[in-house]
Amino acid sequence: MVNGTILIADDEDLIRQVLHDTLTEQGYHVEAVATGSQAWSAVQEQVFDLAFVDIRMPGLNGLELLQKTQAAQIDLPIIIMTGQTTLTNAIEAMKHGAFDYLPKPFDLDDVHALVSHVIETKRLTANTERPLPAIQGRDEQIIGSGAAMQQVYKTVGRIVRSDATVLLQGESGTGKELVAKVIHHYSARWRAPFIGVNCSAIPLDLLESELFGHERGAFTGAVERHAGKFEQAAGGTLFLDEIGDMPPSLQAKLLRVLQEREFTRVGGSQALQADVRIIAATNQDLAAAVKEKRFREDLYFRLRVVPITLPPLRQRREDIPKLTAYFLDKITQEVGTAATGITPEAQALLTHYSWPGNVRELENTLLRAAVLSPGPLLTPADFSLPQTRTPLPADLAELSFEEVIRRQLTAYLQQPDLLETGDLHAVVISQVEKPLIELVLDHTRGNQLKAAEILGINRNTLRKKMTDLKIAVKK
C-alpha cells in the first residue's frame, strides 16, 4: 500500500538518493529530479501529496517553483530545503506559502515526522492560502542559526502576510525592535511608515498626546493641532516598545483603539481611523503583571494574538562568532577603526561570557574594543568583561541533576510561543546535546571514536551531530 506520493527536487545527488531511499522504505512513492524545471514539469503532469524542494537549483530555483505552483493554483504543500539558514531564506519561504522550512543538514527522524504531518494536514485541509507578491531589496540584519532563532524566522514568515497584532517578548537587548522592523519591511505595509514609541521614555502626562495627537487649546501649551503617532503611522506599522510601562488609564484607551479601530485626538471629538498594524514589545512578564493587576487582562490578550519570544544571547552561543564578524564589519564601515578581526582566544572569551545585556551589549563591547585597539586584531587584552555568572540557587549543590534541569525547563514553559508551536523538545535537546558533546570531546582530548563510545553512539552519528551543532574539533 502506497502511503502517498512525494516529489524530491535537489541538485545534490546524495540528498536525492537519501530522501528517495528513506521515504520509499516508509511506503511512499517517490519521484526525484535534479532541477526546478524538471520539478515544474512533474507537478503539471501528476499529482503529488507534497514536495521537498531545494531553494537553490540550476535554472528555476525553489522559491520560483513555489510561486509558479501557487499562481497555477496547484494544491501542493512544498517544504523548502536549504543549507543557508538565513533570515531572508526562512521568511521568503514561509511568506510565499511554503508548508515548512527545513535547514540542511537535517535529521531523517524529523523528515519522517514532517511528512506524516503534511500528509495528515493535506487530508484535513481543502485549500491553502495564497501568498502576497515578493518584496525585494530588504537587508538582512538578524543573525542566528540555532533552533530558537529558526522558530522566530518561521513565525515571522507566517505572519507577514496578515495584519495580526504581535507581542514581542524577551530580555533587553535581544533585538525586539529589529524584529518589529523586519515584520514591517516584509509586510504589505512596507511602503508606509514604521513609527516607534517608547512607552517608558515619554512622561505620562504627554504620552496620550504623543500617541493620539491633540487639538489646539486642548491643554496649556497646545498652541496648534498635533498629529499623534497613530496618524503618523497611517497605512504602516506602530511599534509600542516597553508596553508594560503604559499607565492603566492609557491601557483602556489603547484597548478601545484595538477593538474599534478608531481614536480621537486629545481635546477633539472627530473619530479618526486607526489604519495601522500594532506590534508591541516588552521585557516584562505581562502574564505576571496581569495577575498583579498592573496590566489589563483584556488588553494583554488583544496584544498577544501572535506572541514571539526572543531568546537571550546566552541561550544561543553558537551565533556569537557570526554576530562578532557582522558587528566588526559594520564598525569598520561606519567608524573606520583599525581593528577588522579577532583572535581565536578573544572569540572564545566572548563566546563563553554570559552577556546579560544580550546582543546590544555585544555590539557595544566590540565597538569599545575596536575604537581603543591599536592593531588590526582584537585580543583578550582588548576586552574588560566583568567576571559575572548567571545567578544560580544557593542550594544548587544540594539539588539532583534532574531537579536542576527541571528548574531550567520551568523557565522554558513560560514562553507561550514555544508551547504553541511544539518546538520545545528541539530547543531543549539542542542546548543539552551541544555542551554534553563538547565536554566529552574535551575529556577525550578530541578523540571522536572514544567520545562516541562514552556517549553510546556510533562515530558517524557523532560526526553528524557535531556538524549540526557546529562543534569544532579540538585536539
C-alpha positions as a Markdown table, in Angstrom:
| # | Residue | x | y | z |
|---|---|---|---|---|
| 1 | Met | 0.0 | 0.0 | 0.0 |
| 2 | Val | 1.3 | 3.4 | -1.0 |
| 3 | Asn | 1.0 | 6.0 | 1.8 |
| 4 | Gly | 1.4 | 9.0 | -0.5 |
| 5 | Thr | 3.3 | 10.4 | -3.5 |
| 6 | Ile | 6.3 | 12.7 | -2.8 |
| 7 | Leu | 8.4 | 14.8 | -5.2 |
| 8 | Ile | 12.1 | 15.5 | -4.4 |
| 9 | Ala | 13.9 | 18.4 | -6.2 |
| 10 | Asp | 17.5 | 18.9 | -5.4 |
| 11 | Asp | 20.7 | 19.2 | -7.4 |
| 12 | Glu | 22.7 | 17.3 | -4.8 |
| 13 | Asp | 22.8 | 13.6 | -5.8 |
| 14 | Leu | 23.3 | 12.4 | -2.2 |
| 15 | Ile | 20.3 | 14.4 | -0.9 |
| 16 | Arg | 18.0 | 13.0 | -3.6 |
| 17 | Gln | 19.2 | 9.4 | -3.0 |
| 18 | Val | 18.9 | 9.5 | 0.8 |
| 19 | Leu | 15.4 | 11.0 | 0.7 |
| 20 | His | 14.3 | 8.7 | -2.1 |
| 21 | Asp | 15.5 | 5.6 | -0.3 |
| 22 | Thr | 14.3 | 6.6 | 3.2 |
| 23 | Leu | 10.8 | 7.6 | 2.1 |
| 24 | Thr | 10.4 | 4.6 | -0.2 |
| 25 | Glu | 11.2 | 2.4 | 2.7 |
| 26 | Gln | 8.4 | 4.2 | 4.6 |
| 27 | Gly | 5.9 | 3.2 | 1.9 |
| 28 | Tyr | 5.8 | 6.4 | -0.2 |
| 29 | His | 6.0 | 6.6 | -3.9 |
| 30 | Val | 8.9 | 9.0 | -4.6 |
| 31 | Glu | 10.0 | 10.8 | -7.7 |
| 32 | Ala | 13.4 | 12.6 | -7.6 |
| 33 | Val | 14.6 | 15.3 | -10.1 |
| 34 | Ala | 17.7 | 17.5 | -10.2 |
| 35 | Thr | 16.3 | 20.8 | -11.4 |
| 36 | Gly | 13.5 | 23.2 | -10.8 |
| 37 | Ser | 12.4 | 22.9 | -14.4 |
| 38 | Gln | 12.0 | 19.2 | -14.1 |
| 39 | Ala | 10.1 | 19.6 | -10.9 |
| 40 | Trp | 7.7 | 22.1 | -12.6 |
| 41 | Ser | 7.1 | 19.7 | -15.4 |
| 42 | Ala | 6.4 | 16.9 | -12.9 |
| 43 | Val | 3.9 | 18.8 | -10.9 |
| 44 | Gln | 2.0 | 19.8 | -14.1 |
| 45 | Glu | 1.8 | 16.1 | -15.2 |
| 46 | Gln | 0.9 | 14.3 | -12.0 |
| 47 | Val | -0.5 | 14.9 | -8.5 |
| 48 | Phe | 1.9 | 14.8 | -5.5 |
| 49 | Asp | 0.9 | 14.9 | -1.8 |
| 50 | Leu | 4.0 | 17.0 | -1.0 |
| 51 | Ala | 7.3 | 18.1 | -2.4 |
| 52 | Phe | 10.8 | 18.7 | -0.9 |
| 53 | Val | 12.4 | 21.4 | -2.9 |
| 54 | Asp | 15.9 | 22.9 | -2.6 |
| 55 | Ile | 16.0 | 26.7 | -2.5 |
| 56 | Arg | 19.0 | 26.8 | -4.9 |
| 57 | Met | 18.9 | 24.8 | -8.1 |
| 58 | Pro | 20.1 | 25.4 | -11.7 |
| 59 | Gly | 17.5 | 27.4 | -13.7 |
| 60 | Leu | 14.2 | 27.6 | -11.8 |
| 61 | Asn | 15.0 | 27.8 | -8.0 |
| 62 | Gly | 12.9 | 26.6 | -5.1 |
| 63 | Leu | 11.1 | 29.9 | -4.4 |
| 64 | Glu | 10.3 | 30.5 | -8.1 |
| 65 | Leu | 8.9 | 26.9 | -8.3 |
| 66 | Leu | 6.9 | 27.7 | -5.2 |
| 67 | Gln | 5.5 | 30.9 | -6.7 |
| 68 | Lys | 4.6 | 29.1 | -10.0 |
| 69 | Thr | 2.7 | 26.4 | -8.2 |
| 70 | Gln | 0.8 | 29.0 | -6.2 |
| 71 | Ala | 0.0 | 31.1 | -9.3 |
| 72 | Ala | -1.2 | 27.9 | -11.1 |
| 73 | Gln | -3.4 | 27.1 | -8.0 |
| 74 | Ile | -1.7 | 23.7 | -7.8 |
| 75 | Asp | -2.6 | 22.2 | -4.3 |
| 76 | Leu | 0.9 | 21.1 | -3.4 |
| 77 | Pro | 2.4 | 21.5 | 0.1 |
| 78 | Ile | 6.1 | 22.4 | -0.5 |
| 79 | Ile | 8.9 | 22.1 | 2.0 |
| 80 | Ile | 11.8 | 24.4 | 1.2 |
| 81 | Met | 15.3 | 22.9 | 1.9 |
| 82 | Thr | 18.4 | 25.0 | 2.2 |
| 83 | Gly | 21.9 | 24.8 | 3.5 |
| 84 | Gln | 21.9 | 28.5 | 4.2 |
| 85 | Thr | 19.9 | 29.0 | 7.4 |
| 86 | Thr | 19.4 | 32.8 | 7.0 |
| 87 | Leu | 16.6 | 35.1 | 8.0 |
| 88 | Thr | 15.8 | 36.0 | 4.3 |
| 89 | Asn | 15.5 | 32.4 | 3.2 |
| 90 | Ala | 13.2 | 31.5 | 6.1 |
| 91 | Ile | 11.0 | 34.5 | 5.7 |
| 92 | Glu | 10.8 | 34.3 | 1.9 |
| 93 | Ala | 9.9 | 30.6 | 2.1 |
| 94 | Met | 7.2 | 30.9 | 4.7 |
| 95 | Lys | 5.8 | 34.2 | 3.3 |
| 96 | His | 5.4 | 32.7 | -0.2 |
| 97 | Gly | 3.3 | 29.8 | 1.2 |
| 98 | Ala | 5.8 | 27.1 | 1.9 |
| 99 | Phe | 4.4 | 24.5 | 4.3 |
| 100 | Asp | 7.7 | 24.4 | 6.2 |
| 101 | Tyr | 11.4 | 25.3 | 6.0 |
| 102 | Leu | 14.0 | 22.6 | 6.5 |
| 103 | Pro | 17.6 | 23.6 | 7.2 |
| 104 | Lys | 20.4 | 21.3 | 6.0 |
| 105 | Pro | 21.8 | 19.0 | 7.3 |
| 106 | Phe | 18.6 | 17.5 | 8.7 |
| 107 | Asp | 17.7 | 14.5 | 10.8 |
| 108 | Leu | 15.8 | 11.8 | 9.0 |
| 109 | Asp | 13.5 | 11.4 | 12.0 |
| 110 | Asp | 12.5 | 15.0 | 11.5 |
| 111 | Val | 11.8 | 14.3 | 7.8 |
| 112 | His | 9.6 | 11.3 | 8.8 |
| 113 | Ala | 7.6 | 13.4 | 11.3 |
| 114 | Leu | 7.3 | 16.2 | 8.9 |
| 115 | Val | 6.0 | 14.0 | 6.1 |
| 116 | Ser | 3.4 | 12.4 | 8.3 |
| 117 | His | 2.3 | 15.9 | 9.5 |
| 118 | Val | 2.0 | 17.2 | 5.9 |
| 119 | Ile | 0.1 | 14.2 | 4.7 |
| 120 | Glu | -2.4 | 14.4 | 7.6 |
| 121 | Thr | -2.8 | 18.2 | 7.2 |
| 122 | Lys | -3.4 | 17.9 | 3.5 |
| 123 | Arg | -6.2 | 15.4 | 4.1 |
| 124 | Leu | -7.8 | 17.7 | 6.6 |
| 125 | Thr | -7.3 | 21.0 | 4.7 |
| 126 | Ala | -9.0 | 21.6 | 1.4 |
| 127 | Asn | -7.2 | 24.7 | 0.2 |
| 128 | Thr | -4.0 | 26.6 | 1.0 |
| 129 | Glu | -3.7 | 30.4 | 1.5 |
| 130 | Arg | -2.3 | 32.3 | -1.5 |
| 131 | Pro | 0.9 | 34.4 | -0.8 |
| 132 | Leu | 1.4 | 38.1 | -1.4 |
| 133 | Pro | 3.9 | 39.2 | -4.1 |
| 134 | Ala | 7.5 | 39.2 | -3.1 |
| 135 | Ile | 9.1 | 42.2 | -1.6 |
| 136 | Gln | 12.7 | 42.5 | -2.7 |
| 137 | Gly | 15.6 | 44.5 | -1.6 |
| 138 | Arg | 15.4 | 44.2 | 2.2 |
| 139 | Asp | 18.7 | 44.0 | 4.0 |
| 140 | Glu | 19.2 | 41.1 | 6.4 |
| 141 | Gln | 20.2 | 42.2 | 9.9 |
| 142 | Ile | 19.1 | 39.4 | 12.2 |
| 143 | Ile | 21.7 | 36.7 | 12.6 |
| 144 | Gly | 21.0 | 33.3 | 14.1 |
| 145 | Ser | 21.0 | 29.7 | 13.0 |
| 146 | Gly | 20.0 | 27.8 | 16.2 |
| 147 | Ala | 16.6 | 26.1 | 16.8 |
| 148 | Ala | 15.2 | 29.0 | 18.8 |
| 149 | Met | 16.0 | 31.7 | 16.1 |
| 150 | Gln | 14.9 | 29.4 | 13.3 |
| 151 | Gln | 11.5 | 29.3 | 15.1 |
| 152 | Val | 11.4 | 33.1 | 15.2 |
| 153 | Tyr | 12.1 | 33.2 | 11.4 |
| 154 | Lys | 9.3 | 30.7 | 10.7 |
| 155 | Thr | 6.8 | 32.6 | 12.8 |
| 156 | Val | 7.8 | 35.9 | 11.2 |
| 157 | Gly | 7.4 | 34.4 | 7.8 |
| 158 | Arg | 4.0 | 33.1 | 8.5 |
| 159 | Ile | 2.6 | 36.4 | 9.9 |
| 160 | Val | 3.9 | 39.0 | 7.5 |
| 161 | Arg | 1.1 | 38.4 | 5.1 |
| 162 | Ser | -1.5 | 39.4 | 7.7 |
| 163 | Asp | -2.2 | 42.4 | 10.0 |
| 164 | Ala | -2.3 | 40.3 | 13.1 |
| 165 | Thr | -1.2 | 42.1 | 16.3 |
| 166 | Val | 2.2 | 40.9 | 17.5 |
| 167 | Leu | 3.6 | 40.8 | 21.0 |
| 168 | Leu | 7.4 | 40.6 | 21.1 |
| 169 | Gln | 8.8 | 39.3 | 24.4 |
| 170 | Gly | 12.4 | 39.0 | 25.6 |
| 171 | Glu | 15.1 | 40.5 | 27.7 |
| 172 | Ser | 16.5 | 43.9 | 26.9 |
| 173 | Gly | 19.0 | 43.9 | 24.1 |
| 174 | Thr | 17.6 | 40.8 | 22.3 |
| 175 | Gly | 16.6 | 42.7 | 19.2 |
| 176 | Lys | 12.8 | 43.2 | 19.6 |
| 177 | Glu | 12.7 | 46.4 | 17.7 |
| 178 | Leu | 14.8 | 44.9 | 14.9 |
| 179 | Val | 12.3 | 42.0 | 14.6 |
| 180 | Ala | 9.4 | 44.5 | 14.5 |
| 181 | Lys | 11.1 | 46.3 | 11.6 |
| 182 | Val | 11.6 | 43.1 | 9.8 |
| 183 | Ile | 8.0 | 42.2 | 10.1 |
| 184 | His | 7.0 | 45.6 | 8.8 |
| 185 | His | 9.5 | 45.5 | 5.9 |
| 186 | Tyr | 8.3 | 42.1 | 4.7 |
| 187 | Ser | 4.6 | 43.0 | 5.0 |
| 188 | Ala | 2.2 | 44.6 | 2.6 |
| 189 | Arg | 2.6 | 47.8 | 4.6 |
| 190 | Trp | 6.3 | 48.2 | 3.8 |
| 191 | Arg | 5.9 | 51.4 | 1.7 |
| 192 | Ala | 4.1 | 53.2 | 4.6 |
| 193 | Pro | 5.9 | 54.5 | 7.8 |
| 194 | Phe | 7.3 | 52.4 | 10.6 |
| 195 | Ile | 6.8 | 54.5 | 13.8 |
| 196 | Gly | 8.2 | 53.5 | 17.1 |
| 197 | Val | 7.1 | 54.8 | 20.6 |
| 198 | Asn | 9.0 | 54.0 | 23.8 |
| 199 | Cys | 6.2 | 54.0 | 26.4 |
| 200 | Ser | 8.6 | 54.2 | 29.3 |
| 201 | Ala | 10.6 | 57.2 | 27.9 |
| 202 | Ile | 7.8 | 59.7 | 27.5 |
| 203 | Pro | 6.3 | 61.5 | 30.6 |
| 204 | Leu | 2.9 | 60.0 | 31.5 |
| 205 | Asp | 1.1 | 63.4 | 31.0 |
| 206 | Leu | 2.4 | 63.6 | 27.5 |
| 207 | Leu | 2.1 | 60.0 | 26.3 |
| 208 | Glu | -1.6 | 60.3 | 25.4 |
| 209 | Ser | -1.0 | 63.3 | 23.2 |
| 210 | Glu | 2.1 | 61.6 | 21.7 |
| 211 | Leu | 0.0 | 58.6 | 20.7 |
| 212 | Phe | -3.3 | 60.1 | 19.7 |
| 213 | Gly | -2.4 | 63.8 | 19.0 |
| 214 | His | -4.2 | 66.8 | 20.3 |
| 215 | Glu | -6.3 | 69.8 | 19.1 |
| 216 | Arg | -5.3 | 73.4 | 19.5 |
| 217 | Gly | -6.1 | 74.6 | 23.0 |
| 218 | Ala | -6.6 | 71.1 | 24.4 |
| 219 | Phe | -4.3 | 71.9 | 27.3 |
| 220 | Thr | -1.8 | 74.6 | 28.4 |
| 221 | Gly | 0.9 | 74.8 | 25.7 |
| 222 | Ala | -1.2 | 73.2 | 22.9 |
| 223 | Val | -0.9 | 76.2 | 20.6 |
| 224 | Glu | -1.6 | 74.2 | 17.5 |
| 225 | Arg | -3.1 | 70.9 | 16.3 |
| 226 | His | -0.6 | 68.0 | 16.7 |
| 227 | Ala | -0.8 | 64.7 | 14.8 |
| 228 | Gly | 0.0 | 61.7 | 17.1 |
| 229 | Lys | 1.8 | 58.5 | 16.3 |
| 230 | Phe | -1.3 | 56.7 | 15.1 |
| 231 | Glu | -1.8 | 59.4 | 12.5 |
| 232 | Gln | 1.9 | 59.5 | 11.5 |
| 233 | Ala | 1.9 | 55.7 | 11.1 |
| 234 | Ala | -1.3 | 55.6 | 8.9 |
| 235 | Gly | -1.1 | 52.7 | 6.5 |
| 236 | Gly | 2.0 | 51.4 | 8.2 |
| 237 | Thr | 3.1 | 49.9 | 11.5 |
| 238 | Leu | 3.1 | 51.4 | 15.0 |
| 239 | Phe | 5.7 | 49.8 | 17.3 |
| 240 | Leu | 4.8 | 50.2 | 21.0 |
| 241 | Asp | 8.0 | 49.4 | 22.9 |
| 242 | Glu | 8.0 | 48.8 | 26.7 |
| 243 | Ile | 4.2 | 48.3 | 26.6 |
| 244 | Gly | 4.3 | 47.0 | 30.2 |
| 245 | Asp | 5.1 | 50.6 | 31.4 |
| 246 | Met | 2.0 | 52.1 | 29.9 |
| 247 | Pro | -0.2 | 53.6 | 32.6 |
| 248 | Pro | -3.6 | 52.0 | 33.3 |
| 249 | Ser | -5.6 | 54.9 | 32.0 |
| 250 | Leu | -3.9 | 54.7 | 28.6 |
| 251 | Gln | -4.3 | 50.9 | 28.6 |
| 252 | Ala | -8.0 | 51.4 | 28.5 |
| 253 | Lys | -7.8 | 53.9 | 25.6 |
| 254 | Leu | -5.4 | 51.6 | 23.6 |
| 255 | Leu | -7.8 | 48.7 | 24.1 |
| 256 | Arg | -10.6 | 50.7 | 22.6 |
| 257 | Val | -8.5 | 51.6 | 19.6 |
| 258 | Leu | -7.7 | 47.9 | 19.1 |
| 259 | Gln | -11.4 | 47.0 | 19.4 |
| 260 | Glu | -12.9 | 49.8 | 17.4 |
| 261 | Arg | -10.0 | 50.6 | 15.1 |
| 262 | Glu | -10.6 | 54.4 | 15.6 |
| 263 | Phe | -9.4 | 57.1 | 18.0 |
| 264 | Thr | -9.9 | 60.8 | 18.8 |
| 265 | Arg | -7.3 | 63.5 | 19.4 |
| 266 | Val | -7.0 | 64.9 | 22.9 |
| 267 | Gly | -9.5 | 67.7 | 23.2 |
| 268 | Gly | -11.2 | 66.6 | 19.9 |
| 269 | Ser | -14.5 | 64.9 | 19.0 |
| 270 | Gln | -13.8 | 63.7 | 15.5 |
| 271 | Ala | -13.3 | 59.9 | 15.2 |
| 272 | Leu | -10.2 | 59.1 | 13.1 |
| 273 | Gln | -9.5 | 55.7 | 11.6 |
| 274 | Ala | -6.6 | 53.7 | 13.1 |
| 275 | Asp | -5.2 | 52.2 | 9.9 |
| 276 | Val | -2.1 | 50.7 | 11.5 |
| 277 | Arg | -0.6 | 47.4 | 12.4 |
| 278 | Ile | 0.3 | 47.2 | 16.1 |
| 279 | Ile | 3.5 | 45.5 | 17.2 |
| 280 | Ala | 4.1 | 45.7 | 21.0 |
| 281 | Ala | 7.2 | 44.7 | 22.9 |
| 282 | Thr | 8.2 | 44.2 | 26.5 |
| 283 | Asn | 10.9 | 42.8 | 28.6 |
| 284 | Gln | 8.5 | 42.2 | 31.5 |
| 285 | Asp | 6.4 | 39.2 | 32.3 |
| 286 | Leu | 3.0 | 40.5 | 31.3 |
| 287 | Ala | 1.2 | 37.4 | 32.5 |
| 288 | Ala | 2.5 | 38.1 | 36.0 |
| 289 | Ala | 1.6 | 41.8 | 35.6 |
| 290 | Val | -2.0 | 40.8 | 34.8 |
| 291 | Lys | -2.2 | 38.7 | 37.9 |
| 292 | Glu | -0.8 | 41.6 | 40.0 |
| 293 | Lys | -3.4 | 43.9 | 38.4 |
| 294 | Arg | -0.7 | 46.1 | 36.9 |
| 295 | Phe | -1.8 | 45.3 | 33.3 |
| 296 | Arg | -5.2 | 44.9 | 31.9 |
| 297 | Glu | -6.0 | 41.3 | 31.1 |
| 298 | Asp | -8.3 | 42.2 | 28.1 |
| 299 | Leu | -5.5 | 44.3 | 26.6 |
| 300 | Tyr | -3.0 | 41.6 | 27.2 |
| 301 | Phe | -5.0 | 39.1 | 25.1 |
| 302 | Arg | -5.6 | 41.7 | 22.4 |
| 303 | Leu | -1.9 | 42.3 | 22.1 |
| 304 | Arg | -0.9 | 38.7 | 22.4 |
| 305 | Val | -2.5 | 37.5 | 19.1 |
| 306 | Val | 0.9 | 36.3 | 17.9 |
| 307 | Pro | 3.4 | 36.0 | 20.7 |
| 308 | Ile | 7.1 | 35.8 | 19.7 |
| 309 | Thr | 9.8 | 35.3 | 22.4 |
| 310 | Leu | 13.3 | 36.2 | 21.5 |
| 311 | Pro | 16.0 | 34.0 | 23.2 |
| 312 | Pro | 18.8 | 35.7 | 25.2 |
| 313 | Leu | 22.2 | 35.5 | 23.7 |
| 314 | Arg | 23.5 | 33.1 | 26.4 |
| 315 | Gln | 21.0 | 30.5 | 25.1 |
| 316 | Arg | 22.3 | 30.8 | 21.5 |
| 317 | Arg | 26.1 | 31.0 | 22.0 |
| 318 | Glu | 26.6 | 29.3 | 18.6 |
| 319 | Asp | 25.6 | 32.6 | 17.0 |
| 320 | Ile | 28.2 | 34.8 | 18.8 |
| 321 | Pro | 31.1 | 34.2 | 16.3 |
| 322 | Lys | 28.8 | 35.2 | 13.4 |
| 323 | Leu | 27.5 | 38.2 | 15.3 |
| 324 | Thr | 31.0 | 39.2 | 16.1 |
| 325 | Ala | 32.1 | 39.1 | 12.5 |
| 326 | Tyr | 28.9 | 41.1 | 11.5 |
| 327 | Phe | 29.4 | 43.8 | 14.0 |
| 328 | Leu | 33.2 | 44.2 | 13.3 |
| 329 | Asp | 32.4 | 44.6 | 9.6 |
| 330 | Lys | 29.7 | 47.1 | 10.5 |
| 331 | Ile | 32.0 | 49.0 | 12.9 |
| 332 | Thr | 34.8 | 49.1 | 10.3 |
| 333 | Gln | 32.4 | 50.6 | 7.7 |
| 334 | Glu | 30.8 | 53.1 | 10.0 |
| 335 | Val | 33.6 | 54.2 | 12.3 |
| 336 | Gly | 36.7 | 53.3 | 10.2 |
| 337 | Thr | 38.6 | 51.6 | 13.0 |
| 338 | Ala | 41.9 | 49.7 | 12.5 |
| 339 | Ala | 40.5 | 46.5 | 14.1 |
| 340 | Thr | 39.0 | 44.3 | 11.4 |
| 341 | Gly | 39.3 | 40.8 | 13.0 |
| 342 | Ile | 39.5 | 38.9 | 16.3 |
| 343 | Thr | 41.9 | 36.2 | 17.6 |
| 344 | Pro | 40.6 | 32.7 | 18.5 |
| 345 | Glu | 41.4 | 33.3 | 22.2 |
| 346 | Ala | 39.4 | 36.6 | 22.2 |
| 347 | Gln | 36.5 | 34.9 | 20.3 |
| 348 | Ala | 36.4 | 32.1 | 22.9 |
| 349 | Leu | 36.3 | 34.8 | 25.6 |
| 350 | Leu | 33.2 | 36.4 | 24.0 |
| 351 | Thr | 31.5 | 33.1 | 23.3 |
| 352 | His | 31.7 | 31.9 | 27.0 |
| 353 | Tyr | 30.7 | 35.2 | 28.5 |
| 354 | Ser | 27.1 | 35.4 | 29.9 |
| 355 | Trp | 26.1 | 38.6 | 28.1 |
| 356 | Pro | 23.4 | 40.0 | 30.5 |
| 357 | Gly | 22.8 | 42.9 | 28.1 |
| 358 | Asn | 22.5 | 40.4 | 25.1 |
| 359 | Val | 23.2 | 41.4 | 21.5 |
| 360 | Arg | 23.2 | 45.1 | 22.3 |
| 361 | Glu | 25.9 | 44.6 | 24.9 |
| 362 | Leu | 28.0 | 42.5 | 22.5 |
| 363 | Glu | 27.9 | 45.2 | 19.8 |
| 364 | Asn | 28.8 | 48.0 | 22.3 |
| 365 | Thr | 31.6 | 45.8 | 23.7 |
| 366 | Leu | 33.1 | 45.2 | 20.3 |
| 367 | Leu | 32.7 | 48.9 | 19.4 |
| 368 | Arg | 34.6 | 50.0 | 22.5 |
| 369 | Ala | 37.4 | 47.4 | 21.9 |
| 370 | Ala | 37.7 | 48.3 | 18.2 |
| 371 | Val | 38.0 | 52.0 | 18.9 |
| 372 | Leu | 40.7 | 51.5 | 21.6 |
| 373 | Ser | 42.6 | 48.7 | 19.9 |
| 374 | Pro | 45.9 | 49.8 | 18.3 |
| 375 | Gly | 46.1 | 46.7 | 16.0 |
| 376 | Pro | 44.1 | 45.0 | 13.3 |
| 377 | Leu | 43.2 | 42.0 | 15.5 |
| 378 | Leu | 41.3 | 42.2 | 18.8 |
| 379 | Thr | 42.9 | 40.1 | 21.6 |
| 380 | Pro | 41.6 | 39.2 | 25.1 |
| 381 | Ala | 43.6 | 42.2 | 26.4 |
| 382 | Asp | 41.2 | 44.5 | 24.4 |
| 383 | Phe | 38.2 | 43.3 | 26.5 |
| 384 | Ser | 37.4 | 44.1 | 30.1 |
| 385 | Leu | 34.4 | 41.9 | 30.7 |
| 386 | Pro | 33.1 | 41.6 | 34.3 |
| 387 | Gln | 33.5 | 38.2 | 35.8 |
| 388 | Thr | 29.8 | 37.5 | 36.2 |
| 389 | Arg | 27.9 | 34.3 | 36.1 |
| 390 | Thr | 24.2 | 33.5 | 35.7 |
| 391 | Pro | 22.6 | 33.6 | 39.2 |
| 392 | Leu | 22.0 | 30.1 | 40.5 |
| 393 | Pro | 20.1 | 28.9 | 43.5 |
| 394 | Ala | 22.1 | 29.0 | 46.8 |
| 395 | Asp | 21.2 | 25.4 | 47.4 |
| 396 | Leu | 22.3 | 24.2 | 43.9 |
| 397 | Ala | 24.9 | 21.8 | 45.3 |
| 398 | Glu | 22.2 | 20.0 | 47.2 |
| 399 | Leu | 20.0 | 19.5 | 44.2 |
| 400 | Ser | 19.9 | 16.5 | 42.0 |
| 401 | Phe | 20.8 | 16.8 | 38.3 |
| 402 | Glu | 17.2 | 16.1 | 37.4 |
| 403 | Glu | 16.0 | 18.9 | 39.7 |
| 404 | Val | 18.4 | 21.4 | 38.1 |
| 405 | Ile | 17.1 | 20.5 | 34.7 |
| 406 | Arg | 13.6 | 20.7 | 36.0 |
| 407 | Arg | 14.1 | 24.3 | 37.2 |
| 408 | Gln | 15.6 | 25.4 | 33.8 |
| 409 | Leu | 12.7 | 23.7 | 31.9 |
| 410 | Thr | 10.2 | 25.6 | 34.1 |
| 411 | Ala | 11.6 | 28.8 | 32.6 |
| 412 | Tyr | 11.0 | 27.5 | 29.1 |
| 413 | Leu | 7.4 | 26.7 | 29.9 |
| 414 | Gln | 6.9 | 30.4 | 30.5 |
| 415 | Gln | 7.5 | 31.0 | 26.8 |
| 416 | Pro | 4.0 | 30.7 | 25.2 |
| 417 | Asp | 5.1 | 30.7 | 21.6 |
| 418 | Leu | 7.4 | 27.6 | 22.1 |
| 419 | Leu | 4.5 | 25.8 | 23.7 |
| 420 | Glu | 2.1 | 26.6 | 20.9 |
| 421 | Thr | 4.5 | 25.7 | 18.0 |
| 422 | Gly | 5.6 | 22.4 | 19.5 |
| 423 | Asp | 9.3 | 23.1 | 19.1 |
| 424 | Leu | 10.2 | 23.0 | 22.8 |
| 425 | His | 11.7 | 19.5 | 22.5 |
| 426 | Ala | 14.1 | 20.5 | 19.7 |
| 427 | Val | 15.2 | 23.7 | 21.5 |
| 428 | Val | 15.9 | 21.9 | 24.8 |
| 429 | Ile | 17.7 | 18.9 | 23.2 |
| 430 | Ser | 19.9 | 21.2 | 21.1 |
| 431 | Gln | 21.0 | 23.1 | 24.2 |
| 432 | Val | 21.7 | 19.9 | 26.2 |
| 433 | Glu | 23.4 | 18.0 | 23.4 |
| 434 | Lys | 26.0 | 20.6 | 22.5 |
| 435 | Pro | 27.6 | 21.1 | 25.9 |
| 436 | Leu | 27.5 | 17.4 | 26.6 |
| 437 | Ile | 29.3 | 16.5 | 23.4 |
| 438 | Glu | 31.8 | 19.4 | 23.9 |
| 439 | Leu | 32.6 | 18.3 | 27.4 |
| 440 | Val | 33.0 | 14.6 | 26.4 |
| 441 | Leu | 35.3 | 15.6 | 23.5 |
| 442 | Asp | 37.4 | 17.8 | 25.9 |
| 443 | His | 37.6 | 14.7 | 28.2 |
| 444 | Thr | 38.9 | 12.5 | 25.4 |
| 445 | Arg | 41.1 | 15.3 | 24.1 |
| 446 | Gly | 39.4 | 15.3 | 20.7 |
| 447 | Asn | 39.3 | 11.6 | 20.2 |
| 448 | Gln | 36.0 | 11.2 | 18.5 |
| 449 | Leu | 36.0 | 7.4 | 18.5 |
| 450 | Lys | 36.4 | 7.3 | 22.3 |
| 451 | Ala | 33.9 | 10.1 | 22.7 |
| 452 | Ala | 31.3 | 8.1 | 20.7 |
| 453 | Glu | 31.9 | 5.1 | 22.9 |
| 454 | Ile | 31.3 | 7.2 | 26.1 |
| 455 | Leu | 28.2 | 8.7 | 24.6 |
| 456 | Gly | 26.9 | 5.3 | 23.5 |
| 457 | Ile | 26.5 | 6.3 | 19.8 |
| 458 | Asn | 28.4 | 5.4 | 16.7 |
| 459 | Arg | 31.1 | 7.7 | 15.2 |
| 460 | Asn | 29.1 | 8.7 | 12.2 |
| 461 | Thr | 26.2 | 9.8 | 14.4 |
| 462 | Leu | 28.7 | 11.8 | 16.5 |
| 463 | Arg | 30.2 | 13.5 | 13.4 |
| 464 | Lys | 26.7 | 14.4 | 12.1 |
| 465 | Lys | 25.7 | 15.9 | 15.5 |
| 466 | Met | 29.0 | 17.9 | 15.6 |
| 467 | Thr | 28.2 | 19.3 | 12.1 |
| 468 | Asp | 24.6 | 20.1 | 13.1 |
| 469 | Leu | 25.6 | 21.7 | 16.3 |
| 470 | Lys | 28.6 | 23.5 | 14.8 |
| 471 | Ile | 31.1 | 21.9 | 17.2 |
| 472 | Ala | 34.7 | 22.4 | 16.3 |
| 473 | Val | 37.2 | 19.6 | 16.7 |
| 474 | Lys | 39.8 | 20.4 | 19.3 |
| 475 | Lys | 42.8 | 18.2 | 19.8 |
